[in-house]
Amino acid sequence: MLLAGVAGLLSVGLPGCSLNKLAVNLVAKTLSSGGDSTVFTGEEDPQLVADSLPFAMKLYESLLEQTPENTGLLLTTGSVFVMYANAFIQTPAGMLPDTEYEQQARMLTRAKKLYLRGRGYLFRAMELRHPGFAAALDGEQLRDKLAAMRKEDVPYLFWTGASWLGAFSADPYDMEFLLNLSKPLALMNRALELDEGFNGGGIHDAFISVYGSLPEALGGSEERARHHFRRAVELSSGKSASPYVALATTVSVARQDVEEFRQLLGAAMAIDPDASPENRLLNIITQNRARWLLERIEDYFLLDDGDYEEEELEES
């Protein structure tokens, strides 16, 4: 694996500053090209990835200290922080029992910090690619700045928006995030306009959660959530478990539609992770969560005796 040999390469005392910089740039370019991504995303052992990613994250940061204007590496670094925060900090936090609320609060605080750390790298990448981006975020020119972006900007738009929305999801009572929610949504919308199929419909996945979880007064919409669900399923050819779990945990719970909840989570668990090798890890993590949700269905719905009997029959 490429990452295993990088640390040794960087520790070699290369003669001359320019040669050392050349080596750093070469490694940074290789890492930021995405060549190693399926080593992580295609893994079938989530714990192995959870144990490995912190090293990769610190490696990326050390490379950025020597090549701070490498936008590809900034994108890679920022996105890895977002993925780690979501998959291995926030998701496990949400699966802790109520008795461990203090530990859950600590984990969510850590997840928020990691999301924002990733966002910082992504902001830097956006500013380098489109000077004035930071000022546009704080002013009235964001729409014009986004209009100038093209398809090659989509990964930057997506991950910047995801880092922002992730931080908000980890701390939905942060009023600053709530008042600025339109900004990450604008980034996501522009990414959707430029490349709807990016990341196998991943942009639609994000919008399912946004529109499905927000109250109508803040822009929530069941109709929009279901639209994005349908498109996410279509664009992933039904090989992604994420849209099913996203709709189940937002719209189905809000409607108290326990039958739909079970159907959606059942569909998520029925997906073969090997059918989409590049997304194997995400599907396994999502299916583990779906299984956990079904085991604790009474925490989300007011079930009558008939519902309990049906659940017992399904388990038997």
Buried (B, 14 or more C-beta within 10 A) or exposed (E): EEBEEBEEEBEEEBEEEEEBEEBBBEBBBBBBEEEBBBBBBBBEEBEEBBEBBEEBBEBBBEBBEBBEEBBBBBBBBBBBBBBBBBBBBBBBBBEBEEEEEEEBEEBBBBBBBBBBBBBBBBBBBBBBBBEEBBEBBEEEEBEEBBEEBEEEBBBBBBBBBBBBBBBBBBBEEEEEBEEBBEBBBBBBBBBBBBBEBBBBBBBBBBBBBBBBBBEEEEEBBBEBBBBBBEBBBEBBEBBBBBBBBBBBBBBBBBEEBBEBBBBBBBBBBEBEBEEBEEBBBBBBBBBBBBEEBBEEBEEBBEBEEEBEEBBEEEEE
